[in-house]
Amino acid sequence: MMGSMMMRMMFALMDADGDGKLSLQEFQAAQERIFKAMDANKDGFVTLQEMQNFMRGTSTPFHFPQE
């Protein structure tokens, strides 16, 4: 139940135009936002430590910017 709700929330955040479908562009844009959120020191690379911190919620807060 929780997984299904989480999936719907993720989908809604990624579906930028609200058409109920994800285009490759929408999917890639979401992945880019996640990458940038994980890249804590903003050097253009994600280390294992940065990824672990992000997954644990110990990195900088992640916000989905509106496009």
C-alpha positions as CSV (number, residue, x, y, z in Angstrom):
1,M,0.0,0.0,0.0
2,M,2.7,2.5,1.0
3,G,4.8,1.6,-2.1
4,S,1.8,2.2,-4.4
5,M,1.2,5.6,-2.8
6,M,4.9,6.5,-3.1
7,M,4.9,5.5,-6.7
8,R,1.9,7.7,-7.5
9,M,3.5,10.6,-5.7
10,M,6.7,10.2,-7.7
11,F,4.8,9.9,-10.9
12,A,2.8,13.1,-10.2
13,L,6.1,15.0,-9.4
14,M,7.7,13.8,-12.7
15,D,4.6,14.4,-14.9
16,A,5.4,18.0,-15.5
17,D,2.5,18.7,-17.9
18,G,0.0,16.6,-16.0
19,D,-1.1,14.5,-18.9
20,G,-0.9,11.2,-17.0
21,K,2.1,10.0,-19.1
22,L,5.8,10.5,-18.7
23,S,7.8,11.5,-21.7
24,L,11.5,10.7,-22.0
25,Q,12.1,14.5,-21.4
26,E,10.1,14.5,-18.2
27,F,11.8,11.4,-16.9
28,Q,15.3,12.7,-17.7
29,A,14.5,16.1,-16.1
30,A,13.4,14.4,-12.9
31,Q,16.6,12.3,-12.9
32,E,18.7,15.4,-13.4
33,R,17.0,17.1,-10.4
34,I,17.7,14.0,-8.3
35,F,21.4,13.9,-9.4
36,K,21.8,17.6,-8.6
37,A,20.3,17.0,-5.2
38,M,22.7,14.2,-4.4
39,D,25.7,16.2,-5.6
40,A,26.1,17.9,-2.2
41,N,29.3,19.8,-3.1
42,K,28.0,20.7,-6.6
43,D,31.1,19.4,-8.4
44,G,29.2,17.6,-11.1
45,F,29.9,14.2,-9.7
46,V,28.1,12.0,-7.2
47,T,30.2,10.0,-4.8
48,L,29.1,6.9,-3.0
49,Q,29.1,8.9,0.2
50,E,26.9,11.6,-1.3
51,M,24.4,9.0,-2.5
52,Q,24.3,7.3,0.8
53,N,23.8,10.6,2.6
54,F,21.0,11.5,0.3
55,M,19.3,8.1,0.7
56,R,19.5,8.4,4.5
57,G,18.2,11.9,4.4
58,T,21.3,13.4,5.8
59,S,22.2,15.5,2.8
60,T,20.9,19.0,2.0
61,P,17.1,19.1,1.6
62,F,15.8,18.2,-1.8
63,H,13.1,20.3,-3.4
64,F,11.3,19.6,-6.7
65,P,11.5,23.0,-8.5
66,Q,8.5,24.0,-10.5
67,E,9.2,24.2,-14.2
